[in-house]
Amino acid sequence: MAPEFRLEFSDLHWLEGQPEERDLCAHGAALVQIGTQQLVTPDTGNGWTLSAAALYLMRTLYRDHRPENQVGDHLVPCCGFNMWPDDNGELIILGCPSGIDWHVTHTAGQVILTAPDGESISLSAAQWRAAVLRVVDQVRSFYRTSLPKQLPDDELDRRGYELFWSEWERLRTAA
């Protein structure tokens, strides 16, 4: 029997107490299991920033995510307070120091996932792609069925949000 891997998002929602059209980040619960390690479950809470998680996971379709080469601070971040372009025009999402993380390493048509405790499993690149795109498409569908977003008044915040969707569409189209 192959080691188990699960990546699921659920209970997508906008923050309470904030108008839906002003909340730019989708939130919800996540389940991530690598082998015998459950890194996060829906019981852990439902406030993870799943829109940022989906973008970071799409980045891992093309790049490794390791301490020396990260696609984001955490693959499933707790928060995403600001989305800004960095000095190179790349998107950074700033949040709190909390989140769920693991390593993603590409090698010879395989993707090796390593939990924080060191347990690793290997998936085919196609399996990893299918798992990632399933949650990516779920988040995109949530945005499409929600009220249209009001772009931020601040130019830097607006550029960051536009850059978020530009990168999203580029990565999703390439996948």
C-alpha positions as CSV (number, residue, x, y, z in Angstrom):
1,M,0.0,0.0,0.0
2,A,1.4,3.4,-1.0
3,P,1.9,6.0,1.7
4,E,-1.2,8.3,2.0
5,F,-1.3,11.8,0.9
6,R,-4.3,14.1,1.2
7,L,-4.8,17.8,0.4
8,E,-8.3,19.1,0.9
9,F,-9.9,22.5,1.5
10,S,-13.4,23.0,3.0
11,D,-15.7,25.6,4.5
12,L,-14.5,28.4,2.2
13,H,-15.8,31.8,3.5
14,W,-15.1,35.5,3.8
15,L,-14.2,37.0,7.2
16,E,-17.1,37.7,9.5
17,G,-17.7,41.4,10.2
18,Q,-16.2,42.5,6.9
19,P,-18.2,43.1,3.8
20,E,-17.7,40.3,1.4
21,E,-16.7,42.6,-1.5
22,R,-13.9,44.1,0.6
23,D,-12.3,40.8,1.8
24,L,-9.8,39.9,-0.8
25,C,-8.7,36.6,0.7
26,A,-10.7,33.4,0.8
27,H,-10.5,31.6,4.2
28,G,-11.4,28.1,5.3
29,A,-10.3,24.8,6.7
30,A,-7.6,22.5,5.3
31,L,-6.6,18.9,5.6
32,V,-3.0,18.0,4.7
33,Q,-1.7,14.5,5.4
34,I,1.7,13.2,4.3
35,G,2.1,9.6,5.1
36,T,1.0,9.0,8.7
37,Q,1.4,12.7,9.6
38,Q,-1.7,14.9,9.6
39,L,-0.2,18.4,9.4
40,V,-3.6,20.1,9.7
41,T,-7.2,19.0,9.9
42,P,-10.5,20.8,9.7
43,D,-10.7,20.4,13.5
44,T,-7.6,22.7,13.8
45,G,-9.7,25.7,12.6
46,N,-11.2,27.2,9.6
47,G,-9.4,30.5,9.3
48,W,-6.5,29.6,7.0
49,T,-5.9,31.9,4.1
50,L,-6.7,29.4,1.3
51,S,-6.4,31.8,-1.6
52,A,-2.7,32.4,-0.7
53,A,-2.3,28.7,-0.1
54,A,-3.7,27.9,-3.5
55,L,-1.3,30.3,-5.2
56,Y,1.7,29.0,-3.2
57,L,0.7,25.4,-4.1
58,M,0.5,26.3,-7.8
59,R,4.1,27.7,-7.5
60,T,5.2,24.3,-6.3
61,L,4.1,22.8,-9.6
62,Y,7.2,24.5,-11.1
63,R,9.5,25.1,-8.1
64,D,10.7,23.4,-5.0
65,H,9.6,24.7,-1.6
66,R,12.4,24.2,0.9
67,P,13.8,26.4,3.6
68,E,16.5,27.8,1.2
69,N,14.1,28.3,-1.6
70,Q,10.5,29.1,-0.5
71,V,7.5,29.9,-2.6
72,G,5.9,31.6,0.5
73,D,6.5,31.6,4.2
74,H,4.0,28.6,4.7
75,L,2.2,26.6,2.1
76,V,-1.0,27.1,4.1
77,P,-0.6,30.5,5.8
78,C,-2.7,31.6,8.7
79,C,-2.9,35.2,7.5
80,G,-2.3,37.3,4.4
81,F,-2.5,40.9,5.5
82,N,-1.0,42.5,2.5
83,M,-0.2,41.5,-1.1
84,W,2.5,43.7,-2.6
85,P,4.9,43.5,-5.5
86,D,8.5,43.2,-4.3
87,D,11.5,45.1,-5.8
88,N,11.6,42.6,-8.7
89,G,7.8,42.9,-9.4
90,E,7.1,39.5,-7.9
91,L,4.2,39.1,-5.6
92,I,4.8,38.7,-1.8
93,I,2.0,38.0,0.6
94,L,2.7,39.3,4.1
95,G,1.0,37.7,7.1
96,C,1.7,36.5,10.6
97,P,4.4,33.9,11.4
98,S,1.9,31.1,11.8
99,G,1.0,28.5,9.2
100,I,1.3,24.9,8.0
101,D,4.4,24.0,6.0
102,W,6.2,21.0,4.5
103,H,8.9,20.6,1.8
104,V,8.2,20.0,-1.8
105,T,11.1,18.7,-3.9
106,H,11.0,17.8,-7.6
107,T,13.2,14.9,-8.9
108,A,12.9,12.9,-12.1
109,G,9.2,13.1,-12.7
110,Q,8.4,12.7,-9.0
111,V,7.5,15.1,-6.3
112,I,8.8,14.3,-2.8
113,L,6.8,15.7,0.1
114,T,8.5,15.9,3.4
115,A,6.6,16.6,6.7
116,P,8.2,18.7,9.4
117,D,9.0,15.5,11.3
118,G,11.0,14.2,8.3
119,E,8.5,11.6,7.0
120,S,8.6,11.7,3.2
121,I,6.4,10.3,0.5
122,S,6.9,10.3,-3.3
123,L,4.1,11.1,-5.8
124,S,4.3,11.3,-9.5
125,A,4.3,14.8,-10.8
126,A,0.9,14.2,-12.3
127,Q,-0.5,13.1,-8.9
128,W,0.8,16.3,-7.3
129,R,-0.5,18.5,-10.1
130,A,-4.0,16.9,-9.9
131,A,-4.1,17.4,-6.1
132,V,-3.0,21.0,-6.3
133,L,-5.3,21.9,-9.2
134,R,-8.3,20.4,-7.4
135,V,-8.0,22.9,-4.5
136,V,-6.9,25.7,-6.8
137,D,-10.1,25.3,-8.9
138,Q,-12.2,25.0,-5.8
139,V,-10.9,28.4,-4.5
140,R,-11.3,30.0,-7.9
141,S,-14.9,28.7,-8.1
142,F,-15.6,30.3,-4.7
143,Y,-14.4,33.7,-5.9
144,R,-16.5,33.4,-9.1
145,T,-19.7,32.7,-7.1
146,S,-19.1,35.5,-4.7
147,L,-19.8,39.3,-4.9
148,P,-17.3,41.2,-7.1
149,K,-14.4,42.5,-5.2
150,Q,-13.8,46.2,-4.5
151,L,-10.3,47.0,-5.4
152,P,-8.3,48.7,-2.6
153,D,-7.9,52.5,-2.8
154,D,-4.2,52.3,-2.0
155,E,-2.2,51.9,-5.2
156,L,0.3,49.5,-3.8
157,D,-2.5,47.2,-2.4
158,R,-4.4,47.4,-5.6
159,R,-1.3,46.5,-7.7
160,G,-0.6,43.6,-5.3
161,Y,-4.2,42.2,-5.7
162,E,-4.0,42.6,-9.5
163,L,-0.6,40.9,-9.5
164,F,-2.1,38.0,-7.4
165,W,-4.7,37.3,-10.1
166,S,-2.2,37.8,-12.9
167,E,0.2,35.2,-11.5
168,W,-2.8,32.9,-10.6
169,E,-4.1,32.9,-14.2
170,R,-0.6,32.5,-15.7
171,L,0.2,29.5,-13.4
172,R,-3.2,27.9,-13.9
173,T,-3.0,28.3,-17.6
174,A,0.5,26.8,-17.7
175,A,-0.7,23.8,-15.6
